[in-house]
Amino acid sequence: MENQNNNSGTPRKIRKKVYESELNKLQIELVKLQEWIKRKGLKVIVIFEGRDAAGKGGTIKRITQVLNPRICRVVALGTPTEREKTQWYFQRYVPHLPAAGEMVLFDRSWYNRAGVEKVMGFCTNEEYWEFLRSCPNFERMLIRSGIILIKYWFSVSEEVQEKRFIDRNQDPTKRWKLSPMDLKSREMYVEYSKAKDEMFAYTDTKISPWYMVDADNKKRARLNCIHHLLSLIPYEDLTPDPLELPPRKDNKGYVRPPLEEMTYVPEVY
């Protein structure tokens, strides 16, 4: 797809009909990929990182929308407990790694240490630099164990991020997405940029590269990310053929309880 921005610098929109048509095609391919992962016993990790309001959650939602949650699951860890804070840093993520035939989507990941923890001062300088030194080795171990590791960074401009924060604040159904951390990130846009650049310098490796997603336009970002994900794992169509449904049995002789005795949900609509 061509550049998202027009001459004015604003993200170019995609028509709703085109978006929905392309998304439907990609989701059909995701189901094929799911069946391939299950049949071949693949172990897949997809990491979604990026700025607040960059659209990571929306992309994850469109991926999982049509998939079996027993095969494709989302991991979004909260604040570490006091016990977890004393563990080896990567320890709390290890239990969530995929077994054979599974794909795990990390909505934020161990890269919290190089982002929010670094910028907000939630880790020491020694812990931060130890992470940057050890992370490439940790990921190399995962890949050598047979795990397919894919990392996406969702990039959004300061202007678009601000607009999305305002939209969230005005929408009661989205206001919960705004946290004190999000508000703090507004003030520290440049600090987050520096942290991201330094993180890439250490962890954007040949064996485990970062893939940038231009996320100023959410719909285009979703399509581009899913299309790219499908391109990284060669798969074949193992979609089961339609089943021939047998005729339903005739349940003569069984008398059901009167429907009037049931407690129904009020029909408000």
SULURRA-V546551 format. One record per helix or strand of 3 or more residues. SS is the DSSP state (~ for helix, > for strand). FROM is the first residue (numbers start at 1). TO is the last residue. If there is no record, write none. Layout:
SS,FROM,TO / SS,FROM,TO
This chain:
~,16,40 / >,43,50 / ~,56,64 / >,72,75 / ~,82,85 / ~,91,94 / >,102,107 / ~,110,114 / ~,116,120 / ~,125,144 / >,147,155 / ~,158,170 / ~,175,177 / ~,180,187 / ~,189,203 / >,210,214 / ~,218,232 / ~,259,261
